[in-house]
Amino acid sequence: MALPLAVGLGGHPAFASDALPGDGIAPPANVNIGMFYNLFTDASGIGGAHGGSYGKNTHISMDIVVGRYIRTFDIDGILSGVQFYVPYGGFLGGQEAGIANIPGPYVPALGGQLPAYGAGRANLSHNGGFGQPYFGVFSYVLNHPKAGTYGVIAPWIAPPLASFNRSANLNPGQNTWTYELELGFRTVLWGTPTTQNLAVELWSESYMFGANGQSAYVSPEVSANNIPAIYSTYNYLSGGAIPDANPLQASRVVPASFHEQPSQEFRIYLPYEFAPSMGAFIAPGLFQSFGGKQTYNLQGGGTLDSGNRTNETQLRLIGSTFLSPSLQIMAIGEYDLASHGGPLNRNIEIRLATFF
């Protein structure tokens, strides 16, 4: 089993822009917005590329903080702006991934295939630090405050400047050029923007990635929980040909270039604003991603599929209010229903936004 993961912050590629409900509402022109995010993410399972997940002995946990700055202005009557953010992630404790079943060796002298070792774990080396910085511009091509209808286009670019250790299974970034096109749409379905109302907010994020020629294929150390007694006996008879102690597979690093195919993300929110004077709302949401197959071109020839994908289905619940006319607080809960080829995440996030 190999898990050379480049951990997406929060489970998505390098945290991405990760649009949240309310972000589709056009802010005033000529205003500065500062944002602070604190995200705790914990994964207790790794999803197989084609379904299923391994839940035993999996522990992948991070604490991620993000600083973001936005400046708005008016260009020929179109509200536009620039934005920038940079994340910092730290891994919490030891990181490991569960393996459902480790097959036993094939030994003809003992009748062929020996019983499986059983459930096990892969110890994951990890490297915390800064994720890739993202730079973006945006324009609200639809901006109708009275009707509560908005549409925004926002391209992003992220250079390969993340903290990256080619010998680690887990990194805060993939160290590749990343290109993103973000599209957002919001409209009020019931009520009006100045009264209690129900809206729908839709987001699309499309990604393309460069290659990381300074990467490596990193195999983790794999250990079994319980090794059957027969392996101790066979180890003795064979003069130590099959060791009866962990690890079963030592970790190794093979120089390689990393490649990721384009990926797509969709978000849908249904924000219900119950206290318009405070900008207070609650919003259920659904996140879906797909694509992003990750492969390694090994030094010396050969291409290896890592098994990692960006194929994730996630439920979200968000609540937000203004504490003052210039300070907003938002709480976000996220729960993965499925994650094929990636961690099965449970996330809690707090976001503060100040307008000045």
N, C-alpha and C positions, 0 to 999 in steps of 0.2 A: 504494500500500500504506500502510495506516495502522495504527500500533501504539500507541494511547494506553493503555499497560498500567499498572494499579495492581498492582505486584508483590506477590503473596502471599508471606509469609515462609516459605521452604521450598516454595513452590509452592502453598500452600493459603491460604484467606482469612485474612490477618493473623495467620499462624502458627497460629491457632485453638488449641484446647486440646491437639490432637495427642497423644491418649492413646497410651502405650507399654506394652509387656507388663510386668506386675507392678503397674501402676496400679490394676488391678481388685481387688487384695488390700486388705482393710480394714486401715488402720493402727490403732495403739492410740488410745484416747480421751485427750483432754487432753495432746496432744503438738504441738509446733511442727515444721514441716518447711520447710527452706530449700532451694531448688533453683537451680542455675546451668546454663544451656545455652549451648553454643557451636556454631553451625551454619555450615558452609561449603557454599554451593550454587552450582553452575555449570550453565548451560544452553548447549548448543551447537546448539540448533535451536528453531524456533517451529512448533508444530503448527497446521495449518489447522483451521478449525471443523468441517469435514466429512471429516477424515482427511488423512494425509500430513504431512510436516514439511519445513521449509526448513533445511538444515543448513549451507550455505556462509556463511561470514562472520558467523555468529551468535556473540555473546559477551555473556552476561548473568550476572554473578557478584556474589555478596554474601557478606559475613561478618556473621552475626547473633548477638547475645548476648541472653539472656533471663534476667531475675531473677524468681523465683516464690516466694511465701510461702503456706503452708497451716497452718491451725489447726484441730484436731479437738476435738470435745466430744460429750457424750452428751445426747440429748433423749428422755426417756421410753423408754430402752432402745434407741434407734436411734442408731447412730454417725453423726454429722453433722459439718459443718465449713464453713469459709469459705476462700476462696482468691483470690489476686490475682497477676497477672503483667504485665510490661511488656517488650516487645522493643525492641532498638535495632539498626538495620541500616545498614551502610555498603557502597556499591558499590565494586567493585575494578576499577580501570582504566576504560578507555573501554567503553561499552556499545553494541552494535550487533546488528541482526537481519538474517539472510540472506534474500535474495529469489531464488527459483529462476530467474526469467526476467522481464525487463522488456520488454514489447512495444515495437516501434518505432512511429513516427508514421505516420499515414495521409496520403499525399501523392499526390493524383490526377495531378499533373504528371509524377510519376516512376513511374506505373503502379499506384498504390494503396498498399497496406500495405508499408512498408519492413521489412527484416529486424529481428529483435529486438535489443535492446541486449545481451542475455545476462544472466548472473547478476550480482547486485548486492548492495547492502547499504543498510540504513537506520540512520543514526546516531541513537541514542536519548539524549535529554537525561535526566538522573537527579538525584534529590534524596534524600540519605540523612537519617537521623535516627530519632526514636522512632516506633515503630508504636503502634497504639491499645492502651491499657491494658484488660485484661479483668478483670472482677469476677465471682465465682461463689460459689455455695453448693452443697452436696452432701449426700446421705443414702444410706447403705447399707441399702436395703430388704431385701436378703438378706445375711445375715452368719453363715455356718456354717463356722468355721475348721477343725473336725475333718474335715469332708467336703471342704474346699477349694472351697466354692461361695459366690459373692458376686454381688450385683447392686447397681448404684449409679445414681442419678439426679442429674444435675448441670446446672442451668441457668446460663448465662453472659450477661453484657451488656457491651458495649464502647461507650463514648461516642466521638464524633468528635473526638479530641484528638491525632491523629497529626501528625507533621511532614508537611506537604502543600504542594506547589507546583503550582498549577493549570497552569503553563506547562511542566511536565516530563512526559515520556513515562512515566517510572518513578518511583514513590513507595513508601515503606515502608508506607503505609496508604491506604485509600480515603476516609477522612474522612467516614464514614457511621455512623449508629447500627447496631450489629450485635447480633443476638439469636441465641443458640445453645442448643439443648437436647441434652445429651449423655447417652447411655445406655450402661452397660457391664455385661457379664456374664462371669463366669469360673467354670470348674469343672474339677476334676481328672478326667482320662480314664483314667489308668493310674497305679498306685502310690498313695501317700498323701502328704499335705502335709509329713510329717516324714521321708519317705524319697525316694529318687529317683522322680520323677514326670513325667508328661506331661500338660499342661493345654491347654485351649482358652480363648481370651479374645476376646470379640466387642465391638466398639464401634460406635455409631451417633452421628453428629453432624448435626443439622438446623439450617439457618441461614435467617434472614430479615434483610433489610437495609432501612435507610431510604435516602432520596435525598440526594445531595450537590448542593445548589443553587449552590455556589460552585466548580463544576468547570469543565472545558473539554475540547473535543475537540482533541487535539494530534496533528498530523501530523508525522512525522519527515522529515528531509532524506534523500532517496534518491539514491544514487550508483551508477553502473555500473562494473564492473571494466574493461571494454574497449568503447569506442565504435567501431563499424565506420567505415572510412574514408569510406564513402558519405555519412555525416552531415557530415563536414568539407566535402566537395565541395558538398553541397546547401546547407549553411550559407553558403558563399561565394557561390553563385549566387543565393540568396534574400536576400542582403543582411543575413544574420544572423537570419533568422526562426527558425531552429532552432539553438540553440547546440550546439557540439560539445564542450563541457567540462562536467564535473560542477559543481554538482549538477543532476540532472534535475528534481527537485522540491524547492523550498525548504520548510523547515518553517513551519508556521503554527499559530496558536492561535485556536480559535473558542469563545467563551463558550457554555456549555451546562450542563445539569443531568445528573448521572450517576445511572443506575438499574441495579440488579442484581436479577435474579429469584432466588427461593429456591434453595438448593442442598443437596445431601445428600452425606455421606461415610460410608463403611464401612471398618472395619479388622478384620482377623482375624489372630490370632497363635497359634502352637503352641509355647509355651515348654516346653523340656525342662530340668528342674532336676536337674543331675548332681551337685551338692555342696550338699545342703540345709543343712548346718551353716554354710556361707558365703553362702547365698542365691544361689548361682551358677547361672546358666542361659544357654542359647542359644535364640533364638526366630526362626524364619523368619516372615515376615508378608506380607500383601497389603493394599494400600490402593486404594480406588476412590472417585472422586467423580464427580458429574454435576449438571447444571443450571447455575445461575449465569450465565445469558446477560446480557451487559452492553451497555446501550444509552445513547445520549446524546440528550436533547431539546435541539436546537440553538436558540440565541437567534435569534429571527426566524421560527421555525417549522421543522418537520421533525424526524423521529426517525432516528437513524443507528445501525445495528448495528455495534459495534466489532469483532465477530468473536471476542471473548474469551469463554471459557467456563471453568467449573471441571469439566472432563471429563478425568480423569487416572487412569491405571492404573500402579501403582508396586509393585515388589518391595522387601521390606525384610529386613534381617538384623541382629539385635540380640544383643549379649552383655552380661551384667551380673554383678557380684559385690559383696559387702560387703567393704570394706577393713578395717573395724572394725565393732563393733556399731552405731555411729551414723553411718557414712559409706559411701555406696553410689556406685559408678561404673558408668556405662552407655555403651556405644559403639554407634552406630547407622549403618548404611549404607543408602542409599535409591537406587533406580535406576528411572527412568520407562521403562515399556515403550511408553506412548502418552500424548500430551497434546494434546487437540483444542482449539485456541483458546487456547494458553498455552505457556510455556516447557517444554522437555523437560529435566528436572532430573536432576542427579547430586549427591547430598548426602552429606556426612559430618558426624556430630554426636557431641558428647560431653556427657553430663549427669552432674552431681554432685548428690547429695542428702544432706543432713545432718539428723539427728533430734535435737531437744533439748527 
